[in-house]
Amino acid sequence: MATFGRRNGLTIATQLMKTLTGSSNSRSLSGIVSGEVVTSHTQKWMQDTSKKSPMELINEVPPIKVDHRIVACEGDNDPALGHPIEFICLDKAEPAVCKYCGLRYVQDHHH
C-alpha cells in the first residue's frame, strides 16, 4: 500500500509540475526554478535599499577573538540552527572566515 501511495503521489506531483511549467517533457522539470524567476527575485532584493544584504549584516559582526590556533565553527550555539562543523586554522595575521556562515575569527595573542 505504501508503494502505491508513493507512486501515486509522484504521478500527481509530476502532473502538477507539467501543468505549472506548461511542459509535456518530464525531463525538463529538473530545472524547476527558471532563470527569470531567480533574476527577478535578485533584482527585487537589490532594489530595496532599506534592507541590508546578508553579507552586509555578517560583515558588521566584529572578528571573534580566540586563544587557540584552531577554532571549531558551528554557526550557532544551538546545533539545530547552525551548520556542519568547520575547523579553521588561525595561523595567518588576518581574520579567517568560516565558509558556511561568514563569521570571522582571529587568534588573540597575549604578548
VMD Tcl script that draws the C-alpha trace (Angstrom):
set ca {
  {0.00 0.00 0.00}
  {2.85 2.43 0.84}
  {4.48 1.83 -2.58}
  {1.22 2.60 -4.35}
  {0.83 5.79 -2.30}
  {4.35 6.99 -3.15}
  {3.97 6.16 -6.83}
  {0.57 7.85 -6.93}
  {2.00 10.93 -5.15}
  {4.87 11.11 -7.63}
  {2.44 10.92 -10.55}
  {0.32 13.70 -9.07}
  {3.41 15.85 -8.43}
  {4.68 15.28 -11.99}
  {1.31 16.22 -13.46}
  {1.17 19.33 -11.29}
  {4.65 20.42 -12.42}
  {3.72 19.82 -16.07}
  {0.66 22.00 -15.58}
  {2.58 24.76 -13.82}
  {5.50 24.83 -16.23}
  {3.48 24.15 -19.39}
  {5.86 21.31 -20.28}
  {4.97 17.86 -21.53}
  {8.56 16.65 -21.21}
  {9.07 15.34 -17.66}
  {12.88 15.53 -18.05}
  {12.67 19.31 -18.44}
  {11.29 19.52 -14.91}
  {14.77 19.10 -13.43}
  {15.27 22.88 -13.57}
  {12.04 23.79 -11.82}
  {13.14 27.34 -10.97}
  {13.72 29.28 -14.15}
  {16.47 31.85 -14.58}
  {13.83 34.56 -14.98}
  {12.43 33.89 -11.52}
  {15.87 33.96 -9.90}
  {16.87 37.13 -11.75}
  {13.67 38.98 -10.93}
  {13.90 37.95 -7.26}
  {17.53 39.13 -7.08}
  {16.66 42.43 -8.77}
  {13.74 42.92 -6.38}
  {16.04 42.25 -3.38}
  {18.69 44.66 -4.66}
  {16.14 47.46 -5.30}
  {15.12 47.66 -1.64}
  {17.97 49.73 -0.23}
  {16.34 49.97 3.22}
  {17.36 46.39 3.98}
  {20.93 45.20 4.32}
  {22.07 42.11 2.45}
  {23.04 39.04 4.49}
  {26.71 39.66 3.68}
  {26.48 43.24 4.92}
  {24.90 42.02 8.16}
  {27.55 39.35 8.78}
  {30.36 41.83 8.00}
  {29.08 44.06 10.82}
  {29.95 41.31 13.32}
  {33.50 42.01 14.58}
  {36.06 39.18 14.31}
  {35.77 36.75 17.20}
  {38.96 36.52 19.28}
  {40.01 33.06 20.42}
  {43.01 31.82 22.43}
  {43.92 28.77 20.32}
  {45.32 28.20 16.83}
  {42.30 26.15 15.72}
  {38.67 27.13 16.13}
  {35.58 24.97 15.53}
  {32.76 26.99 13.96}
  {29.21 25.64 14.08}
  {27.44 28.88 13.16}
  {25.37 28.98 16.34}
  {25.45 27.63 19.89}
  {22.33 25.60 19.10}
  {23.29 22.80 16.64}
  {19.79 22.83 15.17}
  {20.34 26.41 13.98}
  {23.96 26.10 12.90}
  {25.84 24.39 10.08}
  {28.26 21.45 9.75}
  {31.27 21.93 11.98}
  {34.27 23.54 10.31}
  {37.72 23.57 11.89}
  {39.54 26.79 11.00}
  {43.28 27.35 11.34}
  {44.24 30.82 12.59}
  {47.93 30.87 11.67}
  {47.64 33.94 9.43}
  {47.55 37.51 10.73}
  {44.26 38.42 9.03}
  {40.94 37.01 10.28}
  {39.96 33.57 8.97}
  {36.43 33.30 7.56}
  {34.02 30.39 8.00}
  {32.98 29.14 4.57}
  {29.44 28.36 5.77}
  {28.33 31.40 7.77}
  {30.95 34.07 7.11}
  {31.89 34.59 10.76}
  {35.47 35.79 11.13}
  {37.94 34.50 13.71}
  {41.31 35.84 14.82}
  {43.82 34.45 17.31}
  {44.12 36.66 20.40}
  {47.85 36.83 21.13}
  {48.62 37.60 24.77}
  {52.02 39.25 24.27}
}
mol new
graphics top color blue
foreach p $ca { graphics top sphere $p radius 0.5 }
foreach p [lrange $ca 0 end-1] q [lrange $ca 1 end] { graphics top cylinder $p $q radius 0.2 }
display resetview
